[in-house]
Amino acid sequence: QNEGADCATLAVENNAFDTMSITPNPMRDQFSIAGLTNQEAEIAIFDILGKRVYTQQQVTNQTIHIPSLRAGMYIMTIYSGGQKTTRKIIVQ
């Protein structure tokens, strides 16, 4: 007779990205990151083929200028406080 397992739910208690927003998206040559709960983060932006096209360390809630990106879709990975999230950004 199987009464089920007694397991705790796997979760991250303090998600650094719960309140984070990236605006505007789509963007032209700059975007703003707001709502990061940790003091500093690192971002990496990859093109659709997986090539890293931009990296910045010590990112806080700020505006980031990237005039070198061509129009298209990119994947941005944000690392903060031992956590990681991935977001899609579009450059017009």
C-alpha positions in Angstrom: 0.0 0.0 0.0 1.5 3.3 -1.2 0.4 6.4 0.7 2.7 8.8 -1.2 5.9 10.4 -0.4 6.5 13.0 2.2 8.5 15.6 0.2 9.2 19.2 0.6 8.6 21.5 -2.4 11.8 22.6 -4.2 11.8 26.4 -4.3 14.1 29.5 -4.1 13.1 31.5 -1.1 14.7 34.8 -2.1 14.5 35.1 -5.9 16.6 38.1 -7.0 14.6 38.5 -10.2 11.0 38.5 -8.9 10.6 42.3 -9.2 13.1 42.8 -12.1 12.0 44.5 -15.3 13.8 45.3 -18.6 12.4 48.3 -20.5 11.8 49.1 -23.3 11.7 45.8 -25.1 11.9 46.1 -28.1 14.7 48.6 -27.7 17.0 50.6 -30.0 20.4 51.2 -28.4 19.7 51.2 -24.7 17.5 49.6 -22.1 17.0 49.9 -18.4 17.1 47.3 -15.7 15.0 48.0 -12.6 14.0 46.0 -9.6 17.2 44.0 -8.9 17.2 43.0 -5.3 20.9 42.3 -5.0 23.4 45.2 -5.2 25.3 44.0 -8.2 24.7 41.6 -11.1 26.4 40.5 -14.3 24.8 40.4 -17.7 25.7 38.6 -20.8 24.0 39.0 -24.2 24.1 36.3 -26.8 22.9 36.4 -30.4 20.5 33.8 -31.8 23.5 31.6 -32.7 24.8 31.6 -29.2 27.7 33.9 -29.7 28.4 36.2 -26.8 28.1 39.8 -28.1 28.2 41.8 -24.9 29.1 41.4 -21.2 29.0 43.8 -18.3 29.8 43.2 -14.7 28.7 45.2 -11.6 25.3 46.0 -13.0 22.8 47.7 -10.7 19.4 49.2 -11.5 20.6 51.3 -14.3 20.4 52.2 -18.0 22.7 50.3 -20.3 23.8 51.7 -23.7 24.7 49.1 -26.4 24.8 51.0 -29.8 26.8 48.1 -31.4 23.9 45.6 -31.5 22.2 45.1 -34.9 18.5 44.7 -35.2 17.3 41.2 -34.2 16.5 39.0 -31.3 19.0 38.3 -28.4 19.1 36.3 -25.3 20.3 38.1 -22.1 21.5 36.1 -19.1 21.6 37.9 -15.8 23.6 36.5 -12.8 22.9 37.9 -9.3 23.4 36.5 -5.9 24.2 33.0 -7.0 21.1 32.9 -9.2 20.5 33.2 -12.9 17.7 34.2 -15.2 17.4 34.4 -19.0 15.3 36.9 -20.9 14.7 37.6 -24.6 15.4 41.1 -25.8 14.6 42.5 -29.2 16.6 45.3 -30.9 14.8 47.3 -33.6 
